[in-house]
Amino acid sequence: MYWILVFGGLLLGVLLVIGIGGADMPVVISLLNSYSGLAAAATGFVLSNTVLIISGSLVGASGLILTAIMTKAMNRSLRNVLFGGFGGATDGPSDDDVYGGKVKSTSADEVAMLLKNARRVVIVPGYGLAVARASGPTRVLTELMEQDDIEVAFGIHPVAGRMPGHMNVLLAEENIAYEKLIELDTINPTFAQTDVVLVLGANDVVNPLARDPKSAIAGMPILDVDKAAVCVVVKRSLSPGFAGIPNPLFANENTLMLFADGKQAMDDLVTAYKEA
């Protein structure tokens, strides 16, 4: 019976997540955390252990609440996440159709000049910022711009990074003022009055394809960075995000691509800004 339970649990675990697309894995991780709490609570009932029951219930409830927040932020239902096949192959346009001959690369010196002449700059951090550990030079660049009386804000998407609040914590660790971290619904109407948007390692959360009802990410709330005067995207390559689809933002007329490692790009921007 023990080995039957072990094999059954292993089979259930694999079958539960094997069909989940990469973009939805943070939601599934949160749900699995909730399951661990429920398992602990059930163990508490078996052992008549009040501490296990209470702690397991808290973990289970918090995991379910976090899962609900994430699915709502992605405009998805939990049923769709678990059984919708999201992240699989789609019949959408290919990379060549979207990017062919339209992508404009830039340099740190050119971006520094744009920032110097801007009145309002919005920085949009993504998971790439965390992976590259570029939050430090981002803070330095922010302080340099503020010394020149440039208004700087951060546009925070609810599911940017691995979990809700990931970007908030990352930037707070650099002592960036909390009031500069502006949520999606609040900052979206201001992009039309923004001179430069600096997208750091974000992809799906700024993908305009979310406005296309036929897209794999249709209906997902996004940051409207394409409405700014100039959008600079710091990214290593044109590779897709978790959703596995191309991003037309990279080929927009007002978009410049700064191809580099996130930390190296921000270090170069800091140096170029000081010399501009």
C-alpha positions in Angstrom: 0.0 0.0 0.0 2.9 2.4 0.8 4.5 2.0 -2.7 1.1 2.3 -4.3 0.5 5.6 -2.6 4.1 6.8 -3.5 3.6 5.9 -7.2 0.0 7.3 -7.3 1.2 10.6 -5.7 4.1 10.8 -8.2 1.8 10.1 -11.2 -0.7 12.7 -9.9 2.0 15.3 -9.5 3.4 14.8 -13.0 0.0 14.7 -14.7 -1.2 17.8 -12.9 1.6 20.1 -14.1 2.9 18.5 -17.4 0.3 20.3 -19.5 0.9 23.7 -17.9 2.5 26.4 -20.1 5.6 28.2 -18.9 3.8 31.5 -18.5 1.4 29.9 -16.0 4.0 28.1 -13.8 4.1 30.9 -11.2 0.4 30.3 -10.7 0.9 26.5 -10.4 3.7 26.9 -7.9 1.5 29.1 -5.8 -1.3 26.4 -6.0 1.2 23.6 -5.1 2.3 25.7 -2.0 -1.4 25.8 -1.0 -1.6 22.0 -1.4 1.3 21.5 0.9 -0.6 23.5 3.6 -3.7 21.4 3.1 -1.6 18.3 3.4 -0.1 19.6 6.7 -3.5 20.4 8.0 -4.8 16.9 7.1 -1.8 15.4 8.9 -2.6 17.6 11.9 -6.1 16.1 12.1 -4.7 12.5 11.9 -2.1 13.2 14.6 -4.5 15.4 16.7 -1.8 18.2 16.5 -3.4 21.6 16.8 -0.2 23.4 15.6 -0.1 21.5 12.3 -3.8 22.1 11.8 -3.5 25.9 12.3 -0.2 26.4 10.4 -1.3 24.1 7.5 -4.6 26.0 7.2 -2.8 29.3 7.1 -0.4 28.1 4.4 -3.2 26.6 2.4 -5.4 29.7 2.6 -2.6 32.1 1.8 -1.6 30.0 -1.2 -5.2 30.0 -2.5 -5.5 33.7 -2.1 -2.2 34.3 -3.9 -3.3 32.0 -6.7 -6.6 33.9 -7.0 -4.7 37.2 -7.2 -2.3 36.0 -9.9 -5.1 34.5 -12.1 -7.1 37.7 -11.8 -4.0 39.8 -12.8 -3.6 37.6 -15.9 -7.3 37.8 -16.7 -7.5 34.0 -16.5 -9.5 31.4 -14.6 -7.8 28.7 -12.6 -9.6 26.1 -14.7 -8.1 27.7 -17.8 -4.7 27.7 -16.3 -4.8 24.1 -15.4 -6.6 22.6 -18.4 -6.4 25.3 -21.1 -3.1 24.3 -22.7 -1.7 27.8 -22.4 1.8 28.3 -23.6 1.6 25.6 -26.3 2.0 26.1 -30.0 -0.2 28.7 -31.6 -1.1 29.6 -35.2 0.0 33.2 -34.7 2.6 35.2 -36.7 6.1 33.9 -36.8 9.1 35.9 -35.5 10.1 36.8 -39.1 6.6 38.2 -39.8 6.8 40.4 -36.7 10.4 41.5 -36.6 11.7 41.2 -40.2 13.6 44.4 -41.0 11.7 46.4 -38.4 13.8 46.2 -35.3 16.0 49.2 -34.5 19.0 48.6 -32.1 20.5 51.4 -30.1 23.5 52.1 -27.9 23.9 53.2 -24.3 25.2 56.6 -25.4 22.1 57.3 -27.5 19.7 56.2 -24.7 21.6 58.4 -22.2 21.0 61.4 -24.5 17.3 60.5 -24.7 17.1 60.3 -20.9 19.0 63.6 -20.4 16.5 65.4 -22.6 13.4 63.8 -21.0 11.1 65.4 -18.5 9.4 62.2 -17.4 10.8 58.7 -17.5 9.0 55.4 -16.5 11.1 52.3 -15.8 9.3 49.0 -16.2 11.2 46.1 -14.5 10.7 42.5 -15.4 12.1 39.1 -14.4 15.2 39.8 -16.6 16.1 42.6 -14.2 16.1 40.2 -11.3 18.0 37.5 -13.2 20.7 40.0 -14.2 20.8 41.5 -10.7 20.5 44.9 -12.3 18.6 46.7 -9.6 21.7 48.4 -8.1 22.7 50.3 -11.3 19.0 51.0 -11.9 18.8 52.8 -8.6 22.0 54.8 -9.4 20.6 55.8 -12.8 17.3 56.9 -11.1 19.2 59.1 -8.7 21.2 60.7 -11.4 18.0 61.6 -13.4 16.3 62.9 -10.3 19.3 65.2 -9.7 18.6 66.7 -13.2 14.9 67.3 -12.1 13.6 64.5 -14.3 10.5 62.8 -13.0 11.1 59.1 -12.6 8.5 56.4 -11.8 8.4 52.6 -11.9 5.5 50.8 -13.7 4.8 47.6 -11.8 2.8 44.8 -13.3 1.1 42.4 -10.8 2.7 39.3 -12.2 6.1 40.7 -13.3 8.7 38.4 -12.0 8.0 35.1 -10.4 5.3 36.1 -7.9 3.1 39.2 -7.1 5.2 41.7 -5.3 8.5 40.4 -6.7 9.5 43.7 -8.3 8.3 45.7 -5.3 10.6 43.7 -3.0 13.5 43.8 -5.4 13.4 47.6 -5.7 12.6 48.2 -2.0 15.9 46.4 -1.2 17.6 49.2 -3.1 15.9 51.8 -1.0 13.8 53.1 -3.9 10.9 55.0 -2.4 7.6 53.0 -2.4 5.6 55.9 -3.8 7.6 55.7 -7.0 6.4 52.1 -7.5 3.1 52.6 -9.4 0.6 49.9 -10.1 -0.6 49.0 -13.6 -4.1 50.7 -13.4 -2.7 53.9 -12.1 0.3 54.3 -14.4 -1.3 53.2 -17.7 -3.1 56.5 -18.3 0.2 58.4 -17.9 2.2 56.7 -20.6 0.9 59.1 -23.3 2.5 61.9 -21.3 5.8 60.0 -20.8 8.9 61.0 -22.8 10.9 57.7 -22.4 9.9 54.3 -21.1 12.8 52.0 -20.1 11.7 48.3 -20.2 14.2 46.2 -18.3 13.9 42.5 -18.9 10.1 42.5 -19.3 8.3 40.8 -22.2 4.8 39.4 -21.9 3.6 42.1 -19.5 4.2 44.7 -22.2 3.1 42.7 -25.2 0.5 44.5 -27.3 -0.8 41.2 -28.6 -2.8 41.0 -25.4 -5.2 43.4 -27.1 -5.8 40.8 -29.9 -8.7 38.5 -29.0 -7.1 35.7 -31.0 -3.8 35.9 -29.2 -2.6 33.3 -26.6 -2.5 36.1 -24.0 -5.7 37.8 -25.1 -7.2 39.9 -22.3 -4.2 39.8 -20.1 -3.7 43.3 -18.6 -0.5 44.9 -19.9 1.5 48.1 -19.3 0.8 50.4 -22.3 4.4 51.3 -22.8 3.9 51.6 -26.6 1.9 54.8 -26.0 5.0 56.7 -24.8 7.0 58.9 -27.1 10.0 56.6 -27.0 10.3 53.1 -25.7 13.7 51.6 -25.0 13.8 47.8 -24.3 16.8 46.3 -22.6 17.0 42.7 -23.5 19.6 40.1 -24.4 17.8 39.0 -27.6 14.5 38.9 -29.4 13.6 35.6 -27.7 10.0 35.2 -26.5 8.8 35.5 -22.9 7.1 32.7 -20.9 4.1 32.8 -23.2 6.3 31.7 -26.1 5.0 34.2 -28.6 6.7 37.2 -30.4 6.3 40.7 -29.1 5.3 43.3 -31.7 6.5 46.0 -29.3 10.1 45.3 -30.3 9.3 46.2 -33.9 7.3 49.4 -33.2 8.4 52.7 -34.8 8.9 54.3 -31.5 10.9 51.4 -29.9 14.6 51.1 -29.6 16.3 47.8 -28.6 19.4 47.8 -26.4 20.7 44.3 -26.7 22.8 43.4 -23.7 22.9 41.7 -20.4 20.7 43.7 -18.0 23.3 44.6 -15.5 25.9 45.4 -18.1 23.4 47.6 -20.0 22.5 49.5 -16.9 26.2 50.0 -15.9 26.9 51.3 -19.4 23.9 53.6 -19.1 25.1 55.0 -15.8 28.5 55.7 -17.3 27.1 57.2 -20.5 24.6 59.4 -18.5 27.4 60.8 -16.4 29.4 61.7 -19.5 26.5 63.1 -21.5 
